[in-house]
Amino acid sequence: MADMTDEEYDALDELLTRTTPKLGPNGTGFFSSKGFQMISVDEPTARYLNAKAIATRQTPSELVTAMVRKELALSA
């Protein structure tokens, strides 16, 4: 990205100050959309999920969903 002038920086700063995203289920940003939650996993788990996702042509979220549903079905 090219260097910004002072005027461009001030305009961007003003825009970001006035349009701060609201977090939570009623927010407007990507990470605040309803139903979206971010989780953290350790490195081996992340590698496994990514490898399995590539092999099965699914997203890691789809894999986790299938694993959880399978576990819930077994415990019911």
C-alpha positions as CSV (number, residue, x, y, z in Angstrom):
1,M,0.0,0.0,0.0
2,A,1.3,3.4,-0.9
3,D,2.0,6.0,1.7
4,M,-1.1,8.1,2.6
5,T,-1.1,11.9,2.8
6,D,-2.0,13.5,6.0
7,E,-5.4,14.4,4.5
8,E,-6.1,10.8,3.4
9,Y,-5.0,9.5,6.8
10,D,-7.3,12.0,8.6
11,A,-10.2,11.0,6.4
12,L,-9.7,7.3,7.0
13,D,-9.3,7.8,10.7
14,E,-12.6,9.8,10.8
15,L,-14.4,7.1,8.7
16,L,-13.2,4.3,11.0
17,T,-14.0,6.3,14.1
18,R,-17.6,7.0,13.0
19,T,-18.2,3.4,11.7
20,T,-16.9,1.2,14.5
21,P,-18.5,-2.2,14.1
22,K,-20.9,-3.3,16.8
23,L,-20.0,-6.7,18.1
24,G,-22.6,-9.3,19.2
25,P,-25.5,-11.1,17.5
26,N,-26.9,-7.8,16.2
27,G,-23.7,-6.4,14.9
28,T,-22.9,-5.6,11.3
29,G,-19.4,-7.0,10.8
30,F,-18.3,-10.4,9.5
31,F,-17.1,-11.6,12.9
32,S,-20.3,-10.4,14.6
33,S,-22.9,-12.0,12.4
34,K,-25.5,-14.1,14.0
35,G,-24.5,-17.7,14.5
36,F,-20.8,-17.2,13.7
37,Q,-18.5,-18.1,16.5
38,M,-14.7,-18.4,16.5
39,I,-13.0,-21.2,18.3
40,S,-9.3,-22.0,18.9
41,V,-7.7,-25.4,18.6
42,D,-4.2,-26.6,19.2
43,E,-1.7,-27.0,16.3
44,P,-2.1,-30.7,15.7
45,T,-5.9,-30.4,15.6
46,A,-5.7,-27.6,13.2
47,R,-3.4,-29.6,10.9
48,Y,-5.7,-32.6,11.1
49,L,-8.8,-30.6,10.3
50,N,-7.0,-28.8,7.4
51,A,-5.7,-32.1,5.9
52,K,-9.1,-33.8,6.3
53,A,-10.8,-30.8,4.8
54,I,-8.6,-30.9,1.7
55,A,-9.0,-34.7,1.4
56,T,-12.8,-34.6,1.7
57,R,-13.4,-31.2,-0.1
58,Q,-15.2,-29.9,2.9
59,T,-14.5,-26.9,5.1
60,P,-13.1,-27.4,8.6
61,S,-16.5,-26.1,10.0
62,E,-18.4,-28.8,8.1
63,L,-16.1,-31.4,9.5
64,V,-16.5,-30.2,13.1
65,T,-20.3,-30.0,12.6
66,A,-20.3,-33.6,11.3
67,M,-18.2,-34.8,14.3
68,V,-20.3,-33.1,16.8
69,R,-23.6,-34.4,15.3
70,K,-22.1,-37.9,15.3
71,E,-21.1,-37.6,18.9
72,L,-24.6,-36.3,19.8
73,A,-26.3,-39.2,18.0
74,L,-24.1,-41.7,19.9
75,S,-24.9,-40.2,23.2
76,A,-28.7,-40.0,22.6
